[in-house]
Amino acid sequence: METDRIALGALTEGLPPTLFLSPLDRIFADHFRQRALFRSLDRIATTPDVDPALITAVTGFLATEVEPHWTDEEDDLFPLLRARARPEDRIRRLLARLARDHDAARTARARIIAGLPDPATRRDPAFREMLTGFAADERRHLCLENAVVLPIARARLGHQDLMVLGQRMAARRGVPIAMTEYVT
């Protein structure tokens, strides 16, 4: 199926390292990949026979890509926004809510990683419901980040903020970038 092929690409092909030079674009690109993850989780939950490669890709993405992304936001982006946002942005409570969402999603993520490889678990209605619930909750979460957080970040974060953000995100993944490479 064509959508599976596209999802496989999104889940297995890494983003170009140059995106660390534009960290908000990288976060947005990661959100695209996460949307492919959520479509795949919905497909796994509703389709009895799913390509094993998709199961492997979803499990691998959840195991290796999601936590660093959440850490990018919680440890770097959100604190920068708290420091730079203006009172009229009214973003502090939203950032706290998004961090709580990450905490709640961590539990489901661990259960999904543990259960996906087992065909019997994938057939369990409660597990399937957890897959679709996780996907739905995370879609709502991404909508808030894309529609509110990223636009405020683009308006409030300065060149130095973005440079540090990109470097920390890259370092978290073992990708060295030099400050002089940063593009505005």
N, C-alpha and C positions, 0 to 999 in steps of 0.2 A: 504494500500500500504506500502511496506517495507521501502521505502525512507521516508515516513511520520513518521513511527515508530522511525526510526533512528533520524530524525530531532526533534521529540518530546523529545527524550532522551537528545539530545544535548542542547536543549533549556530550559529544565525543571530541569535537574539534575545539580546541582552546581559542580564546580571543587573542588577537595580535598583541604582543607586548607593548607596541607603541601606544595602545589605548591607556596605559598607565600615565602617559604624558598628558592625557585629558581625562582625569579620573571620574568626572561626572558622566562623561560619555561612556566610560567603561562600566560604571554602575548601571546605566541605562541599558547597555548591551547585555549585561548579565541578567537584567530583568527579562529581556527577550528570551534568553536561554531558559530562564526559569518558567516562562510561559509555555515553552515546549515541554518542559518537565511536567507541568500541570496537565497539559493535554495528554501526555503519555500516561500519567497516573489515572486519568479518567478512562482512557482506552483500556488499560490493564484491568481496571475495576469492572468494566462492562463487556469485555470480550474474553471468551473462554480460552481461545488459542492465540496467544500473543507471541510474536517472534522472540525467541530467547535472547537475541542480540539487543532488543529493546529493553528487556528486563535487566540485562547486564549494564546497558548504558544508563538507565535510570538509577540503578543501585550505585553505580560508580559515581555518577554526578552528585547524588545525595551524600555519598560518603566523602567526597573530596572537594566539591565546589561550593556547597551551600554555607557551611560553617565559616570559611574565610570571608565570604560575602557579608554574612551577618556581622562578623567581627569588624570588617571595614566600616560598616555603618555605626555599630555601637561604640567602638573604640576611637574612631577617627572622625567620620562625617558628623554624627550627632553632636559630639562635644564642640566641634568647630561651629556648627550651627547655633548651639546654645550661646556660644561666645559672640557670634556676629549678628544674630537675628535682632531685629528691632522689636520693641513691644507690640507694634501693630501687626507683626507677623504672626503673633499668637501661636507659636509652634512648640513651645516647651511641653505642653501636655500631650500633644500629638507624638513627639519624639519619645516620651515616656511610654505611651501606649504601644508604639511600634517596637520598642525594646521588650515590652511584656509579650507582645505577639511572638517575637523571636524565641523567648523562653518557653512559651507554650508549644511552639512548633518543634522545638528540639526534642521533646518527648515523642511526638508523633514521628518525627524523622527517624529516630533510633528504632522505633518499632517497625517502620516501613523497611528500613535497611535490613533488619533481621528477618522480616517475613517475606519479602519479595522473591528470594531465590527458591522458596518452597511452594510447589504447585498446590499442595493441600491448603496452605495458608492463604494463597491467592484466591482460592475458591470460597473461602469463608466469608459469609455475608457481612459480618462485623468488620473484617479486615477491608473488604471492598468499600464499605461505608467510610472507614477511616481514610482510605485513599482519596475518595471524592471530597470528603470533608476537609482534609488537609489542602487539597488543590483549591477548593473554593475559598477557604480562609486566606490562603497565601495570595490568591488573585486579588482579593479585596485589599490586602496589605500592599501589594505592588501598585494598585491604583492610587492609594494615598501617597506612596513614595513618588510615583511618577507625576502625579497631578499637583502635589503640594510641596513635598520636601525638595525634590530636585529643582523646581523653578526658584524656590527661595534660596537654595544653595547657589544657583547661578547668579542670582541678584546680589547676594551678600558676601560670598567668599571671594577674597582677593587672590591675586597672582601667587603670593607666597603661600597662602592657605592651600591652594590647589596643588602647588608644587610639593608641599609636605604630604598632603593627602595621597597624591600619586606615588610618592616614594615609599610611604608606609604600606600602601596596598601592594606595591611591587615587592618590597622586602618580605612581606608576609608570605609570598609565593616563591621567594628565592630568585627574583628577577632583579638584577641590578640596573638602575637607571641613574644617570648623572643629572644634576640640577640644570646644567647648561643645555640639556636636550629638551627641556620642557617647552612646550608650545602653548601659546595662549589661545 
